[in-house]
Amino acid sequence: MVVKLSVASQSWPLRQTFRIARGAKNEAVVVVATIEDGSHSGRGECVPYARYGETVTSVTGQIEKLRRRVEGGISRQDLQTLLPASAARNALDCAMIDLEAKRTGKPAYELLGLPVPAPVHTAFTLSVDEPEAMGKAAAEAAARGYRLLKLKVAGGQDISRVEAVRKAAPGARLVVDANEGWTPEEYDVLAPGLAGLGVVLIEQPLKAEEDGYLAWTEAPVPVCADESCHTRADLQRIRPRYSHINIKLDKAGGLTEAVALAREAAAMGLKLMVGCMVSTSLAMAPATLLAGMAEFVDLDGPLLLARDRDPALQYDTDLLHPATRELWG
């Protein structure tokens, strides 16, 4: 059986500028790995992330270096040792799972020993902006029916931002994501204030290298690790610091590790969020298989795009339906 690997970068325009504490962007740049055997094709999508030293060039280069190994028929278990946890490994891992599902006729969830996926409610993300603008965006989201809003913040006016959102969407549950944008001193001031505004989760308030501080201070609001937690190797270190972890396939290096991470974290008493980068339905589809294990689902990446793939995931406002096998898995 002749197997061929191809890799390509793609750009998908956003509906509007998306801002976090680390910067802003107007497009989602993704890398897609495709593995074909002449009869079936498997695809995986990843997002190179500068925070982890990744670029489109470095990610495509990592995938290309494994061309002969992939075309020679390596397993997903082999892949875990050939590449570190990274966007490149995610694209290849998801492509391998998709191809295996197509070849065997078994859905991906069955191959991975996961329950049958069901529709889930996802958060909707508001990018960081002036308080008035975030309030307006929250009012629009609430009017459309979004019940869980994830607010990107950046220090400074964060209490005013959340106050504006709370006033505009009084019935919404709120998650605040600082993307490592606070100092320990800011955390001590902001966390109690956010508790008073009914925020249900604070995501990655401090830089990963500074988050030891969280082990020594009381948390007025549950705190979720994002940049601080990539794989199972991080769990023992972060366990005293966080109540939740955000599992993203690009950080974990694919769905294979993400499933193992979710199971081990849950066994340790950590609660789960399943998250995403801004990307298309092809990147989101594998992550939906973990949604049933998570307290918080944040898989709204395609909703931020001006257009998505065809076929795409179906969203009924915040209700995300399982992927069709034509899309992935």
C-alpha positions in Angstrom: 0.0 0.0 0.0 1.5 3.3 -1.1 1.1 6.1 1.5 1.6 9.8 0.6 2.0 12.7 3.0 1.3 16.3 2.0 1.4 19.4 4.1 0.1 22.9 3.3 -0.5 26.2 5.1 -3.7 28.1 4.8 -5.1 31.5 5.8 -8.7 32.0 7.0 -9.9 35.6 7.5 -11.6 36.5 10.7 -15.0 38.2 11.1 -13.2 41.0 13.0 -9.9 41.7 14.7 -9.3 39.2 17.6 -7.3 40.6 20.5 -5.8 39.0 23.6 -3.2 40.2 26.1 -0.4 39.0 23.8 -1.5 40.8 20.6 -4.1 40.9 17.8 -4.7 39.2 14.5 -7.1 39.4 11.5 -6.6 35.9 10.1 -6.2 32.3 11.3 -3.1 30.8 9.8 -3.2 27.0 10.0 -1.2 24.0 8.8 -2.9 20.9 7.4 -1.3 17.5 7.1 -2.9 15.0 4.8 -2.1 11.3 4.6 -3.5 9.3 1.6 -3.2 5.6 0.8 -4.9 5.7 -2.6 -8.3 4.8 -1.3 -8.7 6.9 1.8 -7.5 10.2 3.1 -6.9 11.5 6.6 -6.4 15.1 7.6 -5.2 17.0 10.7 -5.1 20.8 11.2 -2.9 22.7 13.7 -2.1 26.3 14.5 1.6 27.3 14.9 1.8 29.5 18.0 4.6 32.0 18.5 4.2 31.7 22.3 5.8 28.3 22.0 8.4 29.3 19.4 6.4 27.9 16.5 6.0 29.4 13.0 4.4 28.1 9.8 7.9 27.4 8.5 9.1 25.5 11.6 5.9 23.4 11.8 5.8 22.4 8.2 9.5 21.7 8.4 8.9 19.3 11.4 6.2 17.5 9.4 8.3 17.3 6.2 11.3 15.8 8.1 9.0 12.8 9.0 7.8 12.3 5.5 9.7 9.1 4.9 8.8 7.7 8.3 5.1 8.5 7.9 5.0 7.1 4.3 6.8 4.0 5.6 3.9 3.4 8.0 4.8 4.5 11.5 2.1 4.2 14.3 0.6 6.9 16.4 2.6 5.4 19.3 5.8 5.9 17.3 4.9 9.5 16.6 4.8 10.3 20.3 8.5 9.7 20.5 9.5 11.1 17.1 8.2 14.6 17.8 7.7 16.6 21.0 4.2 17.8 22.0 3.6 20.5 19.4 1.4 21.7 16.7 3.2 19.6 14.1 2.6 16.4 16.1 -1.0 17.4 16.5 -1.6 17.7 12.8 0.0 14.3 12.1 -1.6 12.5 15.0 -5.1 13.7 14.0 -4.4 12.9 10.3 -3.4 9.3 11.4 -6.6 8.9 13.5 -8.8 10.2 10.6 -7.1 7.8 8.1 -7.5 4.9 10.5 -11.2 5.7 11.0 -11.7 5.9 7.2 -9.8 2.6 6.6 -11.5 0.6 9.3 -14.9 2.0 9.1 -14.8 2.6 12.8 -15.5 6.1 14.1 -12.6 7.9 15.8 -14.3 7.8 19.2 -14.5 4.1 19.1 -10.8 3.7 18.1 -9.9 5.8 21.1 -12.2 4.1 23.6 -14.3 7.3 24.1 -18.1 7.6 24.5 -20.3 8.4 21.6 -20.1 12.2 21.2 -23.2 14.2 21.9 -24.1 17.9 21.3 -22.5 20.2 23.9 -22.7 23.9 24.7 -19.6 25.9 24.0 -18.3 29.2 25.3 -18.2 32.2 23.0 -15.1 34.4 23.2 -15.0 38.1 23.4 -11.6 39.7 22.5 -10.1 42.2 24.8 -11.2 45.8 24.2 -12.3 48.9 26.0 -15.1 48.2 28.6 -17.8 49.9 26.6 -17.0 47.9 23.5 -16.8 44.6 25.4 -20.2 45.4 27.0 -21.7 46.0 23.6 -20.2 42.7 22.3 -21.6 40.9 25.3 -25.0 42.3 24.8 -25.0 41.1 21.2 -23.8 37.7 22.2 -26.4 37.3 24.9 -29.2 38.4 22.6 -28.1 35.7 20.2 -28.4 33.1 22.9 -24.8 32.5 24.1 -24.9 31.5 27.8 -21.2 31.1 28.6 -18.9 34.0 27.7 -15.1 33.8 27.8 -13.6 37.3 28.2 -10.1 38.0 27.1 -8.5 40.5 29.5 -5.1 42.2 29.9 -4.8 43.9 33.2 -5.4 47.6 33.8 -9.2 48.0 33.2 -10.1 44.4 33.7 -12.6 45.0 36.5 -14.3 47.7 34.4 -14.4 45.3 31.4 -16.1 42.6 33.4 -18.5 45.0 35.1 -19.5 46.2 31.6 -20.0 42.6 30.4 -21.9 41.6 33.6 -24.3 44.6 33.2 -24.8 43.8 29.5 -25.3 40.0 30.0 -26.6 39.6 33.6 -27.6 35.9 33.0 -24.4 34.7 31.3 -21.8 32.6 33.0 -18.4 34.3 32.7 -14.9 32.9 32.3 -12.0 35.4 32.4 -8.8 34.6 30.4 -5.7 36.7 31.1 -3.3 34.8 28.8 -0.5 35.3 31.4 -1.2 39.0 31.4 -1.3 39.7 35.2 1.4 40.1 37.8 0.9 38.4 41.2 0.1 41.8 42.7 -2.7 42.3 40.1 -4.0 38.8 40.7 -4.4 39.6 44.5 -6.5 42.7 43.6 -8.4 41.4 40.6 -9.4 37.9 41.7 -11.6 39.0 44.6 -13.2 41.6 42.5 -14.0 39.1 39.8 -15.5 36.8 42.4 -17.9 39.6 43.4 -18.9 39.9 39.8 -19.8 36.2 39.6 -16.9 35.0 37.4 -16.9 31.2 37.5 -13.3 30.6 36.3 -10.1 32.5 35.8 -7.8 31.1 33.1 -4.0 31.5 33.3 -3.7 34.7 35.2 0.1 34.6 35.7 3.0 33.7 33.5 3.7 30.0 33.5 7.1 30.6 35.1 5.5 32.7 37.9 2.5 30.5 38.7 4.1 28.9 41.8 2.6 31.9 43.5 -0.9 30.3 43.1 0.1 27.4 45.4 0.5 29.9 48.3 -2.5 32.1 48.0 -6.2 31.5 48.4 -8.2 31.4 45.1 -11.4 33.4 45.4 -12.4 32.0 41.9 -11.3 28.6 40.5 -8.1 28.9 38.4 -7.4 27.0 35.2 -4.0 26.3 33.7 -3.5 26.9 30.0 0.0 27.9 29.1 1.2 26.1 32.2 -0.2 22.7 31.2 0.6 20.9 28.0 0.9 17.2 28.7 0.8 14.6 31.5 4.3 15.5 32.4 3.0 18.8 33.8 0.3 17.5 36.1 2.3 16.8 39.3 3.9 20.3 39.1 0.7 22.2 38.6 -1.7 20.2 40.8 -1.2 22.4 43.9 -1.7 25.6 41.8 -4.9 25.0 39.8 -8.3 23.4 40.0 -8.7 23.0 36.2 -6.6 22.5 33.1 -7.4 23.6 29.6 -6.6 20.8 27.2 -5.7 22.0 23.7 -4.6 19.6 21.0 -1.8 21.8 19.7 -0.3 22.0 23.2 -0.8 18.3 23.9 0.6 17.3 20.5 -2.5 15.6 19.3 -5.6 13.7 20.3 -3.7 10.6 21.4 -1.9 12.5 24.2 -4.9 14.7 24.9 -7.1 11.7 25.7 -4.4 10.3 28.1 -4.0 13.7 29.7 -7.7 14.1 30.2 -8.0 10.7 31.9 -4.9 11.2 34.1 -5.9 14.7 35.1 -9.4 13.6 36.0 -8.0 10.7 38.1 -6.0 13.3 40.0 -9.1 15.4 40.8 -8.4 18.1 38.3 -11.4 19.4 36.4 -11.2 20.0 32.6 -11.8 22.6 30.0 -11.4 21.6 26.4 -10.1 24.6 24.4 -8.9 25.6 21.0 -6.9 28.1 18.9 -8.7 30.2 16.4 -9.0 27.7 13.6 -11.4 25.8 11.3 -13.9 23.0 11.9 -11.2 20.5 10.9 -9.1 21.5 14.0 -12.2 21.6 16.2 -13.6 18.2 15.2 -11.1 16.0 17.1 -11.4 18.1 20.2 -15.1 17.6 20.3 -14.5 14.0 21.3 -13.2 15.2 24.7 -16.1 17.6 25.3 -18.1 15.1 27.3 -15.3 14.8 29.9 -15.1 18.6 30.4 -16.8 21.0 32.8 -16.1 23.9 30.4 -16.1 23.6 26.6 -14.5 26.4 24.6 -14.6 25.2 21.0 -15.8 28.3 19.2 -12.9 28.8 16.9 -14.9 28.5 13.7 -17.4 31.0 14.9 -14.7 33.7 14.8 -14.0 33.1 11.1 -15.5 35.0 8.2 -15.9 31.6 6.5 -15.3 27.9 7.4 -14.7 24.6 5.7 -17.3 22.7 3.7 -18.4 20.4 5.3 -18.1 22.2 8.6 -19.3 21.6 12.2 -22.9 22.6 12.9 -23.4 25.2 15.6 -27.0 26.1 16.7 -25.9 29.3 18.5 -23.8 27.8 21.3 -24.9 24.2 20.8 -22.1 22.4 19.0 -23.0 19.1 17.2 -20.7 16.2 16.7 -18.6 16.2 13.5 -19.8 14.3 10.5 -17.4 11.6 9.3 -17.0 13.5 6.0 -15.3 16.3 8.0 -13.1 14.2 10.3 -13.1 10.9 12.1 
